[in-house]
Amino acid sequence: MLLRNLNPRMGVLLLFIAAAGILRILGEGHVTPFSNISPIGAMALFSGAYFSNSWKSYLFPLLTLFISDVVVQQLFYPEFANGGLLYQGWAWTYCGFAAMVLAGQLIIKKVNIGNIVVAAAAGAFAHWLITDFGVWLAGCTDPATGELYTKDAAGLLRCYAMAVPYMKFMFIGNLVYGVIFFGGFELIQRRFAALAK
């Protein structure tokens, strides 16, 4: 009876989400040569585009991000955990990540390369705006000067400018892993009719 109720589409989508979490951990552990190019943004876009229930499109990737964050933080960067499970400013990162899921929902109504590129750029841009606003608001240090970002427009712009390379890597990760995730699922879906909506 239980096997009859299993949704194979949901199972395959969750496998893609889990693979993104594992790849992210391996990248942070420098097991792969792509530590600066993360699959998490593509995972958010993928979830937004494919999960038909809005709550699932947010829950599954956010849960995967949380689990991978805890593993990465505890294994590779425990000095930044401040005795907790996550790093300072994690809430801003999660808001930026949720914005990427929303980009997948709004932009990738039809899976094609153009929509993936637009969503990858929009997602990276939204993530950059939200997370680095949080960095500035938290009173973090400018890595170039060693001084705190000033609490004015100049300090905020400086914070955003210093984070442009990270946004670039997020965009590249969104594109590279986006092509793999979306292309892979579309190929599997064509091969197995049960995976279609």
Solvent accessible surface area in square Angstrom, and as a share of the most:
residue,aa,sasa,rsa
1,M,173,0.77
2,L,134,0.67
3,L,146,0.73
4,R,200,0.73
5,N,111,0.57
6,L,109,0.54
7,N,82,0.42
8,P,68,0.43
9,R,24,0.09
10,M,39,0.17
11,G,33,0.32
12,V,31,0.18
13,L,4,0.02
14,L,63,0.31
15,L,124,0.62
16,F,31,0.13
17,I,4,0.02
18,A,46,0.36
19,A,42,0.32
20,A,0,0.00
21,G,5,0.05
22,I,105,0.53
23,L,60,0.30
24,R,31,0.11
25,I,37,0.19
26,L,62,0.31
27,G,8,0.07
28,E,41,0.18
29,G,19,0.18
30,H,126,0.56
31,V,107,0.62
32,T,36,0.21
33,P,120,0.75
34,F,113,0.47
35,S,32,0.21
36,N,97,0.49
37,I,38,0.19
38,S,27,0.17
39,P,3,0.02
40,I,13,0.07
41,G,0,0.00
42,A,0,0.00
43,M,1,0.00
44,A,0,0.00
45,L,1,0.00
46,F,1,0.00
47,S,0,0.00
48,G,5,0.05
49,A,20,0.16
50,Y,11,0.04
51,F,12,0.05
52,S,100,0.64
53,N,61,0.31
54,S,64,0.41
55,W,146,0.51
56,K,38,0.16
57,S,0,0.00
58,Y,55,0.21
59,L,80,0.40
60,F,41,0.17
61,P,0,0.00
62,L,44,0.22
63,L,87,0.43
64,T,23,0.14
65,L,1,0.00
66,F,75,0.31
67,I,93,0.47
68,S,2,0.01
69,D,2,0.01
70,V,29,0.17
71,V,46,0.26
72,V,7,0.04
73,Q,8,0.04
74,Q,78,0.35
75,L,119,0.59
76,F,71,0.30
77,Y,68,0.26
78,P,73,0.46
79,E,113,0.51
80,F,119,0.50
81,A,8,0.06
82,N,121,0.62
83,G,88,0.85
84,G,38,0.36
85,L,99,0.49
86,L,23,0.12
87,Y,50,0.19
88,Q,124,0.55
89,G,32,0.31
90,W,114,0.40
91,A,50,0.39
92,W,85,0.30
93,T,29,0.17
94,Y,27,0.10
95,C,74,0.44
96,G,0,0.00
97,F,1,0.00
98,A,27,0.21
99,A,24,0.18
100,M,0,0.00
101,V,0,0.00
102,L,80,0.40
103,A,10,0.08
104,G,0,0.00
105,Q,37,0.17
106,L,111,0.55
107,I,47,0.24
108,I,4,0.02
109,K,162,0.69
110,K,140,0.59
111,V,45,0.26
112,N,60,0.31
113,I,114,0.58
114,G,37,0.36
115,N,39,0.20
116,I,7,0.04
117,V,62,0.35
118,V,85,0.49
119,A,0,0.00
120,A,0,0.00
121,A,46,0.36
122,A,37,0.28
123,G,0,0.00
124,A,2,0.02
125,F,103,0.43
126,A,26,0.20
127,H,25,0.11
128,W,34,0.12
129,L,66,0.33
130,I,49,0.25
131,T,17,0.10
132,D,18,0.09
133,F,68,0.28
134,G,3,0.03
135,V,55,0.31
136,W,31,0.11
137,L,87,0.43
138,A,49,0.38
139,G,22,0.21
140,C,44,0.26
141,T,66,0.38
142,D,7,0.03
143,P,103,0.65
144,A,69,0.53
145,T,82,0.48
146,G,55,0.52
147,E,120,0.54
148,L,117,0.58
149,Y,14,0.05
150,T,79,0.46
151,K,121,0.51
152,D,72,0.37
153,A,72,0.56
154,A,68,0.53
155,G,3,0.03
156,L,37,0.18
157,L,119,0.59
158,R,96,0.35
159,C,3,0.02
160,Y,26,0.10
161,A,56,0.43
162,M,51,0.23
163,A,6,0.05
164,V,65,0.37
165,P,65,0.41
166,Y,161,0.61
167,M,45,0.20
168,K,106,0.45
169,F,58,0.24
170,M,24,0.11
171,F,62,0.26
172,I,57,0.29
173,G,0,0.00
174,N,0,0.00
175,L,46,0.23
176,V,71,0.41
177,Y,25,0.09
178,G,0,0.00
179,V,73,0.42
180,I,97,0.49
181,F,7,0.03
182,F,1,0.00
183,G,31,0.30
184,G,23,0.22
185,F,0,0.00
186,E,36,0.16
187,L,119,0.59
188,I,61,0.31
189,Q,31,0.14
190,R,188,0.68
191,R,175,0.64
192,F,108,0.45
193,A,89,0.69
194,A,71,0.55
195,L,7,0.04
196,A,52,0.40
197,K,176,0.75
